[in-house]
């Protein structure tokens, strides 16, 4: 399958048309951004790691009952996916307090919740992806009530599967962001990516950060953190 016209370029990926109108090619970049694009940089090799890791996670989740947009990995950076219209809701699942949750509510990082939390952001760069609730999402017609319930069910299932999987690798899944899309026949599927860009990973013993927070917070060792996560899932 060959790339045709470039349809879109985001912060971390480019999307291309193919000869099949129902299939697209996603190409992962090494570009890194944080704070809604205010901080920019490059993480060498990130695109390759995120592409391969996302594909592995999507295949794992498919086996566990979560439909995804994944079709086939084409190269180190390129993957064939089903064409979807993205539901403009970013879904954030949190198992442990960290990042914006800690800042927003004035709590320390590292508090394990009794139950995972879920929150939604309106996917809109111009507005800074504001937090919204289900009633706002319905009022804005971002999704139907049934679609939101299905997205919530899938999101918590993703958490169950990935939390157990990463813990088996000595990694705590702190929180993560998901995006969902609707296929041309109207089916809701998991889209976007699952990577150190979109998840917080801490070493289960040392709590060392193995994700994009190393870039956000100028902690150093960014490439090494991405490589370490990929090394563990590649065993």
N, C-alpha and C positions, 0 to 999 in steps of 0.2 A: 504494500500500500504506500503510495507516494503522497508527499505534501503538495497541495495546490496553493490557493491564495491564503495569506495570513489573515485570519478573521479578528484576532484579538491579541493584545499583549498586556499582561498584568505585571504585578510586582515580581513574580517568581516564575511565570510560565508564559509561553506563546501557544496559541491555538491555531491550527491550520485546517482548512477544508480538505476533503478527499474526493475521490471519484464517486463514492457512495454518500448520498446526502444524509444518511442516518449515522455516519461515522466521522469522527474527527481525530486529528493527531495532536496530542499535547506534548510540548517540548519544554523541558525543565531547564531553567537558567541558574547561574551561580550568583545572581544579584540578590542582595539581602536588604530588606527595609524593616524599620520598626517605628512605632509611634505614628501610625497612619502615614508613613512615607517621609516623616521629618528627618529620620536618620537613615542614611543609605550607605551601602558598602558592598563588598564581595566576599563570599565564603567559598574558597576554591574547592571544587569537587562536590559542592552541595547539590547541584542539579542531578548528578549521577546517583548520589545516595538517595535523595528524595524520590526520584523516579523509581528506582529499584525497590526501595523500602515500601513506598505506597502500593506498588503492584503486589508485593508479597502480602501486605496487610489486607488489601482488597480481596485477594484470593482466599485468605484465611476466613474473612468475614462472610464471603459468599458461601463457604462450606458450613458456616454457622447460622445461615438463614437470613443474612442481610444482603439484599440485592444491591449491586454497585454498577457504576458506569464502565468498569474495566472490561476490555476485550482481549488485548494482546500487547505485550512489550515488543517494540520494534527495534530498539537499540538502547544504548546506555542512557540516553536522555529522552527518547521518544516513545510514546505509548499510544496505541489505538484505543479510543473510548467511544461509547455510545453518545450521540448528540443529545444533549439535554438543555432545557431552559432552567437555569438556576433559580430555585426558590430564594427570594432575597431575605432569607433568615440565616444568620450565623448561629449555630447551636453550640453552646459551651457547656460541657460536663465537667464538674469539679469533684475530686475525691479528697483533696487536701487544700487548705488555704494557701494561696500564693498569688503573686502578681497583683492585678487590678482588684481582685476580691479583697485581699489584705489591705490594700490602700483605701478602697472605697469604704470598708466597714471598720477600719482601725483595729485589725486583729493581726497577730503575729503570723508569719509564714510557718507552715509545717504542722498545722492542726489538722488531724485526720477527722473527717466528718463521720457521723454515725451512718448517714445515708448520702449517696452522691447528690449534688445539686445540679439543676439545669437552669440555664438562662438563655435568652434570645437577644441578639443584636440585629437591628435593621441594617442590612447590607447596603450601605450607601456612603461612599468615601467622602462626598461633599459635606455630609452631616457628621462625619466622624464615627460612623457605625454605632449609633446610640442604642442603649439598652431599651428593650420594649417588652411588654408582656403579651400573652395570647390575645387579649381583648384588643390591644393596639394592632396586632397582626391581622386580626379579622376586620377591624375598622378600615385598615389600609388596603384590604383585599390582597395581602401578600400570599395567603394560602387559605384553604377552607378549614373548618373545624376538624373534619375527618383527616385531612392531610397533616395538620399539626399533631393530632393524636398519633398518627402513624409515624411521623418523624420522631416524636418523643419515644415511642416504643423502639424504633430502630436505634436511636441514640443511646438509650440505656442498655440495649443488647450489645452494641459496639463496646460500651464501657465494660460490661461483664467479660466479654471475650478478651479484649486487649489487656485489661487489668490483670487477669489470670495469666495471660501469655507472657507479659513483660515481667511479672513477678517471678516467673520460672527462669528468667534470664538475669535475675538479680537487679531488676529495675522497678521502681515505683512509678506508676502512671498518675501524675499529680492532677493534671487537667488537660483538656484538649478542645479544639474547635472543629466542628464538622459543617459541611455544606451538602445540601441535597438538591437534586434536580428532577425534572419531569421529562421522561423520554417522549418521543414523538407520538407514542400511543397512550400517553398520560400516566405512565407508571412512575411512582416515586422511587428513586434510587439514590444511594450514597454517591457523591461526586467529589470533586476537588482532590485532596491528598491527605495522607496520614504520614507525618514525618516530624523530625525535630523542629521544623518551622511551625507546625500547628499543634504540637503536643509539648507538655512539660514532662521531662523524664529526670528522675533523681536516682542515683545509685542507692540500692536498698540498704546498704550498710553505712556508707559515708555521707549520704545525701548530696554528693557532688552533682552539680547540674550538668546534664548531658543533652542540652537543647539550645534553642535560639536565645535564651536568656543570657548566655555567655556573650552574645553579640550585643543584645539590648543594653546590658549593664557593664560592658567593657571589662569583662572578667578574664579575657584572654583564653587561649586554648580552644577557640571555636571549632576549627577544622577537626581537631583531635576529638572533641566531644561527639561530633557527627560521625566520625569514623568509628568511635567506640560503640555507639549504638548499632551501627551497621555491622560491626564485627560480631556483636552478640546475637543479632538475629540471623546471621549467616552461618552460625556454627552447624 
